[in-house]
Amino acid sequence: MQIYGAAYYPEHWDESVWENHVKMMKEIGIEWVRVGEFAWSIVEPEEGRYDFSKLEKPLKLLKDAGIKIIVGTPTATPPLWLIKKHPHILPVDRFGRQKGAGSRRHYCPANEVYREYSKKIVEKYAQHLSTYADMWQIDNEFGCHDTTLCYCESTRRAFIEWLKKRYVSIDELNYRWGNRFWSQTVNDWDEIVLPINTPAFENPHMMLDFFRFSTDIHIDYMNMQIEIIRKYSEKPITHNFMVDFFDLDYKKLSEHIDLVSWDNYVSTKIYDPLRQAANHDLMRSLKKKPFLVMEQQPGRVNWKTVNEQYPDGYLKLWIKQAHLHGALGVLVFRFDQIQWGAEQFHGALLDYAGKKTDRCEEFAQAKRETQGVVVPQKEVAIYFSYENAWIHRINHLNRNFNYWESVMEIYKGVRRLGYNADFVFDDDEIDSYRLLIVPYAMYLPEKLIEKLETFQGDVLVTCMTSIKDEYNWMRTDFPYGLQRLLGLEIVDFAGTEKVDLNVSNLQLSGNFWCDKIKVKDAEVLGSFETGPFVGMPCVTKRGNKYYVATVADEFFYTFLLGNLLPARFVGGGVDAIQTREKLMLLNVRDHESVVWMSNKKIALGAFESWEV
């Protein structure tokens, strides 16, 4: 199954244009559309009065034309009549301020009143639209617009119930949270308060639990909707994840849906092809299955400081790159530009006058050039943990350090050498990989430590790894559980700015963090030339197990990993994926790129693909 299409909002248009829209979709080659995810006030204009004609009529036209339909539940946008009646469903931010309505994602998933209204509208959607649905999307972009953590009273009560299940007794909670510090001891569950507008640092142990709870409450809210839909439909269910987003544990969420989908937007000022590739690989890795790009920007967006237009060809590139990394397909956001509303500057396949743009031909070309589903071969595994993303955010020696950005430097080093990279999680199988990299994992679960002990492939571990436990306490020996494996111990560490390194007589650099290593049974490959631990080891090796005692960049890892992964080609400007049958190359530049393989020159035109 391949999925190519666009997001479509028939409720935005007069009924007279629906047939022409469907006709144009067929001409463009659109085979799937997503509908309905923001239409609550359209189908329920006032409480208890339902009118699904603005959805059912166009959906019938789409179905009759052979276009498949993804129905999104509309709970990301509660209607204003509901807010007026129950204003307490609005979320509260970390400063104790209630957020307003009139936008989207203006609800708290823990609010019991909102849950009851959500059940009603989801049931109505399932009753009216199951006939048309080929797939379901639950809600839209959980956590977007800084809404993952809510600080309202409903959340506080739900958090307390979650804590009762986790800790059993108030004494255990006081101990695990270190509540003796700063006089935070609680005598009763109801004394627990959320960290609203605290004068200084929040309790790091409570904050880690608060992130965990916030993922679980979203899962619970999502499962509530899934349970209702399953009474009426057996079609696949998904939720659309986001680019560079780590407030929620997507690994845990993915376990409750049939298919991972995500929204591929260029999150940086300048398009970075390996950043987008890393997000694709992360999404594929969540279930180790093909995924779907639910929203693909067509060119210009509307939410950046400067909303630049990408030249012709980039939509084609983005679709081809998604396919290269194992996507089932891509839905462009959106089908048609709209003259009004918050997203009036957002690009689309049709322009404001309803005419086809050049993006339509790019979409059609990319669709023709991306047949079948690519299955990347397992080669390199990078351990990733959403809990570690939270731990780094909560408390750190160097607040300039960014977990994902630093992991991505390692990822880029692997990819520059021409190798595939999967992200692996706590319970994943690792034995089929030739190299496992464990970067910056402050908390390393015991089960993963045990896997590392028996893993036969190459291993690379970095600083900050296995220095904390599951409650966000510091360990007493570092790296916990890995000292014998690596042949060393960490006797001290420090936050730092840029430091100079000498590795195999090559001048390199590190940043953010330095470990002071005591070598026990390891070979020293490099040392610090500046910083707090001058002359001390910065890179060590015990057999095929490596340790890097600082945070390093893409160039460092291209060099270091080049000793373990012989480069498949020389040159740049390409994204490469190895399958069981062939090596696939995609030029990610809008001009020619040249690479050399086995003394053979390969010149690829702008956004051109090549296979060997």
C-alpha positions in Angstrom: 0.0 0.0 0.0 1.2 3.5 -0.9 -0.4 6.7 0.2 -0.2 9.9 -1.8 -2.5 12.8 -1.2 -3.3 16.0 0.6 -5.1 17.5 3.5 -8.5 18.7 2.5 -11.1 20.9 4.2 -14.4 20.8 2.3 -16.1 22.6 5.2 -14.2 25.7 4.2 -15.8 25.8 0.8 -19.3 26.2 -0.7 -20.9 23.0 -1.8 -20.7 24.2 -5.5 -16.9 23.7 -5.7 -16.7 20.2 -4.2 -17.1 18.3 -7.5 -14.5 20.4 -9.2 -12.1 19.9 -6.3 -12.5 16.1 -6.7 -12.0 16.4 -10.4 -8.8 18.3 -9.9 -7.6 15.8 -7.3 -7.9 13.0 -9.9 -6.0 15.1 -12.5 -3.2 15.8 -10.0 -3.0 12.1 -8.9 -4.2 12.5 -5.4 -5.4 9.1 -4.1 -5.9 9.9 -0.4 -7.2 12.9 1.6 -7.3 13.7 5.3 -10.5 15.5 6.4 -12.4 16.5 9.5 -9.8 17.1 12.2 -10.8 20.8 12.8 -14.5 20.6 12.0 -16.2 20.3 15.4 -18.2 23.5 15.3 -19.2 22.7 11.8 -20.8 19.4 12.6 -22.0 20.5 16.1 -22.7 24.2 15.8 -24.4 24.2 19.2 -24.5 21.6 22.0 -26.4 18.5 20.9 -27.4 19.7 17.4 -25.5 17.7 14.8 -25.2 18.4 11.1 -22.7 16.2 9.2 -23.8 17.3 5.7 -20.6 19.5 5.3 -18.6 16.3 5.6 -20.8 13.4 4.4 -21.6 15.0 1.1 -18.0 15.7 0.0 -16.8 12.4 1.4 -19.4 10.6 -0.7 -18.0 12.4 -3.8 -14.5 11.5 -2.9 -15.4 7.9 -2.2 -17.3 7.6 -5.5 -14.2 8.9 -7.3 -12.1 6.2 -5.8 -10.2 8.5 -3.4 -9.4 7.0 0.0 -10.1 9.0 3.1 -8.4 9.6 6.5 -10.8 10.9 9.0 -9.4 13.0 11.8 -11.3 13.4 15.1 -11.9 17.1 15.9 -10.9 17.2 19.5 -7.9 19.6 19.0 -10.4 22.4 18.5 -13.2 22.5 21.0 -15.9 24.9 19.9 -16.5 28.3 21.5 -19.9 27.3 22.8 -18.2 24.6 24.9 -15.6 27.0 26.2 -18.3 29.5 27.2 -20.2 26.8 29.1 -17.1 25.1 30.7 -14.2 27.6 30.7 -12.2 25.4 33.1 -11.4 23.0 30.3 -8.8 25.5 29.0 -5.2 24.6 29.9 -3.0 26.5 32.3 0.6 27.4 31.7 3.6 27.1 34.0 3.0 30.6 35.3 -0.5 29.7 36.4 -2.2 31.7 33.6 -5.2 30.1 31.8 -4.7 30.0 28.1 -7.4 31.4 25.9 -9.7 30.0 23.2 -9.9 31.2 19.6 -7.0 29.1 18.3 -6.3 25.4 18.7 -5.1 22.9 21.2 -7.0 24.9 23.9 -7.9 22.0 26.2 -6.5 19.9 29.0 -6.6 16.2 28.3 -7.0 15.4 32.0 -10.2 17.5 32.3 -13.1 15.1 33.0 -15.7 17.4 31.6 -13.8 17.8 28.3 -13.3 14.0 28.1 -17.1 13.5 28.3 -17.7 16.0 25.4 -14.8 14.4 23.5 -16.5 11.0 23.8 -19.7 12.3 22.4 -18.2 14.0 19.4 -15.9 11.0 18.6 -18.9 8.7 18.8 -20.8 10.9 16.4 -17.8 10.9 14.0 -17.6 7.2 14.2 -21.3 6.7 13.6 -21.5 9.1 10.7 -18.1 8.7 9.0 -17.0 5.1 9.4 -18.6 4.3 6.1 -16.1 6.6 4.4 -13.0 6.2 6.6 -10.1 4.1 5.2 -7.9 5.3 8.2 -8.4 7.4 11.3 -6.3 10.1 12.9 -6.8 10.7 16.6 -6.8 14.5 17.4 -4.0 16.5 15.9 -0.4 17.1 17.0 -0.6 16.4 20.7 1.6 18.9 22.6 1.9 21.4 19.8 2.1 25.1 20.8 3.7 24.2 24.2 0.6 22.4 25.5 2.1 19.1 26.7 2.3 20.1 30.3 -0.8 21.6 31.8 -0.9 23.1 35.3 -4.6 23.2 36.0 -6.5 21.6 39.0 -7.7 18.7 36.8 -4.1 17.9 36.0 -3.0 18.1 39.6 -5.7 15.7 40.7 -4.9 13.3 37.9 -1.2 13.5 38.6 -1.8 12.6 42.3 -3.7 9.5 41.2 -0.9 8.6 38.9 1.7 9.0 41.7 -0.4 6.8 44.1 0.0 4.0 41.6 3.7 4.6 41.2 4.8 5.1 44.8 2.2 3.3 46.9 3.0 5.4 50.0 3.7 9.1 50.7 6.9 8.1 52.5 8.3 6.4 49.4 7.4 9.5 47.3 9.1 11.8 49.8 12.2 9.6 49.5 12.3 9.2 45.7 11.7 12.9 45.2 14.4 14.0 47.7 11.8 16.1 49.5 14.1 16.7 52.4 15.8 19.2 50.1 14.4 22.7 50.4 11.8 21.6 52.9 9.5 20.0 50.4 8.3 17.1 52.5 4.6 16.3 52.0 2.4 14.7 54.7 -0.7 14.0 52.5 -1.2 13.3 48.8 -3.3 16.4 48.5 -0.4 18.6 49.6 1.3 17.9 46.3 1.4 21.0 44.1 2.4 21.5 40.6 5.6 23.6 39.9 3.8 26.8 39.0 5.9 29.9 38.7 8.6 28.7 41.1 11.2 31.3 42.1 14.1 28.9 41.6 14.7 25.4 40.1 11.9 22.9 40.2 12.3 19.6 42.0 14.1 17.5 39.3 12.6 14.2 40.5 9.1 15.5 40.4 9.6 17.1 37.0 10.7 13.8 35.5 7.6 12.2 36.8 5.5 15.1 35.6 6.8 14.5 32.0 6.1 10.8 32.3 2.6 11.5 33.6 1.9 14.0 30.8 2.7 11.3 28.2 0.5 8.8 30.0 -2.5 11.2 30.2 -2.2 11.8 26.5 -2.1 8.1 25.8 -5.1 7.6 28.1 -7.0 10.3 26.3 -6.0 8.9 22.9 -7.0 5.3 23.9 -10.4 6.6 25.1 -11.0 7.8 21.5 -9.6 4.6 19.9 -11.9 2.4 22.1 -14.9 4.3 20.7 -13.8 4.1 17.1 -13.1 0.4 17.4 -16.8 -0.2 18.0 -17.5 1.0 14.5 -14.4 0.5 12.4 -11.4 -1.8 12.1 -9.5 0.5 9.8 -5.9 1.6 10.8 -5.6 4.3 13.5 -2.8 6.8 13.7 -1.8 10.1 15.3 0.4 12.7 13.6 3.7 13.3 15.4 5.9 16.4 14.8 9.3 17.3 13.7 12.1 17.7 16.3 9.5 17.3 19.1 10.4 15.6 22.4 7.9 16.8 25.0 6.0 13.5 24.7 7.4 10.0 24.6 6.5 9.1 21.0 7.8 5.6 21.5 5.2 4.9 24.2 2.4 6.6 22.1 3.4 4.6 19.1 2.6 1.3 20.9 -1.1 2.2 20.9 -1.6 3.1 17.2 -1.4 0.9 14.1 0.7 3.3 12.0 3.2 6.0 12.9 2.6 9.2 10.9 4.3 12.6 11.3 4.3 16.1 9.9 7.4 17.0 7.9 8.1 20.7 8.1 11.5 22.4 7.7 12.1 23.5 11.3 15.3 25.4 10.6 15.9 28.6 8.6 18.0 26.7 6.1 16.9 23.3 4.8 19.2 20.6 6.3 18.6 17.3 4.5 20.1 15.2 7.2 17.9 16.7 9.8 14.8 15.7 7.9 16.4 12.3 7.3 17.0 11.9 11.0 13.3 12.6 11.7 12.2 10.1 9.1 14.5 7.5 10.6 13.3 8.2 14.1 9.7 7.8 13.0 10.4 4.6 11.1 12.3 3.3 14.2 9.4 3.8 16.6 7.6 0.6 15.3 10.4 -0.6 13.0 7.8 -0.4 10.2 7.0 1.9 7.3 5.5 5.2 8.3 3.4 7.9 6.8 4.1 11.6 6.3 0.7 13.0 7.2 1.6 16.6 6.5 4.3 17.7 4.1 4.8 21.4 3.5 4.5 22.2 -0.2 6.8 25.2 -0.1 6.1 28.3 2.0 4.6 27.9 5.5 3.0 30.6 7.7 4.5 30.1 11.2 8.2 31.1 10.9 9.7 34.5 11.6 10.5 34.7 7.9 8.4 32.3 5.7 10.7 31.8 2.8 9.6 30.2 -0.5 11.6 27.1 -1.6 12.5 27.0 -5.2 10.9 24.6 -7.7 11.8 21.0 -7.1 11.9 21.0 -3.3 8.5 19.4 -2.9 9.6 16.6 -5.2 12.8 16.2 -3.2 11.0 16.0 0.1 8.6 13.3 -1.2 11.5 11.3 -2.7 13.5 11.6 0.6 10.6 10.4 2.7 10.2 7.4 0.3 14.0 6.7 0.5 13.7 6.4 4.3 10.8 3.9 4.3 7.6 6.0 4.0 4.4 4.5 2.7 3.7 7.9 1.2 3.1 11.6 1.7 0.1 13.9 2.1 0.8 17.5 1.2 -0.5 20.2 3.5 -2.7 21.5 2.1 -4.7 20.8 -1.1 -5.9 24.4 -1.5 -4.8 27.8 -0.3 -7.3 29.7 1.7 -7.9 33.5 1.7 -8.8 33.7 5.4 -7.9 32.2 8.7 -4.7 31.9 10.7 -3.0 29.9 7.9 -3.9 32.2 5.0 -0.2 32.6 4.1 0.5 28.8 4.0 1.3 27.3 0.6 -0.8 24.6 -1.1 -1.2 22.6 -4.3 -3.9 25.1 -5.5 -3.5 28.8 -5.3 -5.9 31.4 -3.9 -7.9 31.4 -7.1 -8.3 27.6 -7.1 -5.8 27.1 -9.9 -3.1 24.4 -10.0 0.4 25.6 -9.0 3.7 24.1 -10.2 3.8 22.0 -7.1 1.1 19.8 -8.6 3.5 18.6 -11.3 6.2 18.1 -8.7 3.8 16.0 -6.7 2.9 13.9 -9.8 6.6 13.5 -10.8 7.6 12.4 -7.3 4.8 9.9 -7.1 5.9 8.3 -10.4 9.5 8.1 -9.2 8.7 6.5 -5.9 7.2 3.1 -6.5 7.1 0.4 -3.8 8.3 0.8 -0.1 12.0 1.0 0.7 13.1 -1.2 3.6 16.5 0.1 4.8 18.9 -2.6 5.9 19.9 -2.8 9.6 23.5 -1.4 10.0 24.0 1.1 12.8 21.9 1.6 15.8 21.8 4.8 17.9 20.2 4.5 21.3 17.6 7.2 21.9 15.4 7.9 24.9 12.6 10.5 25.3 13.2 10.2 29.1 16.8 11.3 28.6 15.6 14.2 26.5 13.5 15.3 29.6 16.4 14.6 32.1 18.7 16.8 30.1 16.1 19.6 30.0 15.3 19.4 33.7 18.8 19.7 35.2 22.2 20.0 33.6 25.8 21.1 34.0 25.7 23.0 30.8 22.3 24.5 29.7 23.7 25.2 26.2 23.7 21.4 25.6 20.9 20.0 23.5 20.3 16.3 23.6 18.7 15.8 20.1 21.1 18.3 18.4 24.1 16.5 19.8 22.7 13.0 18.9 22.1 14.3 15.4 25.8 15.2 15.1 26.6 11.5 15.6 23.8 10.5 13.2 25.2 12.8 10.6 28.7 11.3 11.0 27.2 7.8 10.4 25.3 9.0 7.3 28.2 10.9 5.8 30.0 7.5 5.6 27.0 6.1 3.6 25.5 3.9 6.3 21.9 3.5 7.5 21.0 4.5 11.1 18.1 3.2 13.1 17.2 4.6 16.5 16.7 1.9 19.1 14.9 2.0 22.4 15.0 0.2 25.7 13.2 -3.0 24.6 14.4 -3.2 21.1 16.5 -6.0 19.7 20.1 -4.9 19.0 22.0 -8.0 18.0 21.4 -7.6 14.2 23.4 -4.3 14.1 27.1 -4.1 13.4 27.5 -1.0 15.6 25.6 0.3 18.6 26.1 3.9 19.7 24.9 5.0 23.2 25.1 8.8 23.3 24.5 11.1 26.3 22.1 8.6 28.0 22.2 9.9 31.6 19.7 7.2 32.6 20.5 3.8 31.1 18.0 1.1 32.1 19.4 -2.1 33.6 18.0 -4.2 30.8 20.0 -2.3 28.2 23.1 -2.6 30.3 22.6 -6.3 30.3 22.2 -6.3 26.5 25.4 -4.4 26.1 27.3 -7.0 28.1 26.4 -9.7 25.5 26.3 -7.6 22.3 29.0 -8.9 19.9 29.2 -5.9 17.6 31.1 -2.6 18.0 29.9 -0.3 20.7 30.5 3.4 21.2 29.5 5.1 24.4 29.8 8.8 25.2 30.0 11.1 28.2 27.0 11.6 30.4 26.0 8.0 30.0 24.6 6.0 32.9 25.2 8.6 35.6 21.6 8.7 36.9 18.9 6.3 37.9 15.2 6.1 37.0 14.3 8.6 39.7 16.8 11.2 38.4 19.2 10.6 41.3 22.9 10.7 40.6 24.6 7.3 40.6 27.7 6.8 42.9 29.9 5.2 40.3 30.2 6.2 36.6 29.4 5.0 34.1 27.2 2.7 36.1 27.2 -0.9 34.9 29.7 -0.2 32.1 33.0 0.1 33.8 34.2 -3.4 33.1 32.9 -3.3 29.5 34.7 -0.1 28.8 37.8 -0.6 31.0 37.5 2.7 32.8 35.8 4.8 35.4 34.7 8.4 35.5 36.1 10.1 38.5 34.9 13.6 37.8 33.2 15.7 35.1 32.6 19.4 34.3 30.6 21.6 32.1 32.7 23.5 29.6 32.9 25.5 26.5 34.9 24.5 23.4 37.9 22.2 24.2 40.7 21.1 21.9 41.4 17.4 21.4 44.2 15.4 19.9 42.9 12.1 18.5 45.3 9.9 16.6 47.4 13.1 16.0 44.4 14.8 14.4 43.3 18.1 15.9 39.6 17.9 16.7 37.3 19.7 19.2 34.7 19.0 21.8 32.1 21.0 23.7 29.7 21.3 26.6 31.0 18.5 28.9 34.3 16.8 29.8 34.8 13.6 31.7 37.9 12.9 33.9 38.7 9.3 33.0 40.7 6.8 35.1 41.8 4.1 32.7 41.8 0.6 34.0 41.9 -1.8 31.1 41.6 0.4 27.9 43.8 1.9 25.2 44.0 5.7 25.1 43.3 7.0 21.5 43.2 10.7 22.3 43.5 13.3 25.0 42.3 16.8 25.9 44.6 19.6 24.9 42.6 22.4 26.6 39.8 22.5 29.2 39.7 21.4 32.8 41.3 18.0 32.2 44.3 18.8 30.0 46.4 15.7 29.2 43.7 13.3 30.3 42.1 10.8 27.9 39.2 11.9 25.7 38.8 8.8 23.6 39.5 5.2 24.7 39.1 1.7 23.4 38.8 -1.7 25.0 38.6 -4.3 22.3 35.7 -3.1 20.1 34.2 -0.9 22.8 34.9 2.8 22.5 34.3 5.7 24.9 34.2 9.4 24.0 34.6 11.7 27.1 33.1 14.9 25.6 30.4 16.1 23.2 31.7 16.1 19.6 30.5 17.2 16.2 29.8 15.6 12.9 33.3 16.0 11.6 34.7 14.2 14.7 32.4 11.3 14.3 32.9 11.0 10.6 36.6 10.6 11.4 36.3 8.3 14.4 33.6 6.1 13.0 35.5 5.9 9.7 37.8 3.4 11.5 34.8 1.1 12.0 32.7 1.9 8.9 34.7 2.1 5.7 33.2 5.0 3.6 30.9 3.7 0.9 31.6 6.7 -1.3 33.6 9.9 -1.4 31.7 13.2 -2.0 28.8 15.1 -0.6 25.3 16.3 -1.3 23.6 12.9 -1.3 21.4 11.0 1.0 22.2 7.3 0.8 20.2 4.2 1.9 21.4 0.6 1.7 18.7 -2.1 1.2 19.3 -5.8 0.9 19.4 -5.5 -2.9 21.0 -2.1 -3.6 22.5 1.2 -2.5 20.1 4.0 -3.3 21.4 7.6 -3.7 19.4 10.8 -3.8 21.0 14.2 -4.6 19.6 16.6 -2.0 20.9 19.7 -3.7 19.3 21.9 -6.3 22.4 21.5 -8.5 24.7 18.7 -9.5 26.5 16.6 -6.9 29.4 14.2 -7.6 30.4 11.2 -5.6 33.1 8.5 -6.2 32.5 4.8 -5.6 35.2 2.2 -6.4 37.0 4.8 -8.5 33.9 5.4 -10.5 32.5 9.0 -10.8 28.8 9.4 -10.4 27.3 12.7 -11.3 23.7 13.3 -10.1 21.6 16.2 -11.4 19.4 18.3 -9.1 17.2 16.1 -6.9 18.1 13.1 -9.1 18.1 9.5 -7.8 20.6 6.7 -8.6 20.8 3.0 -7.6 23.6 0.4 -7.7 
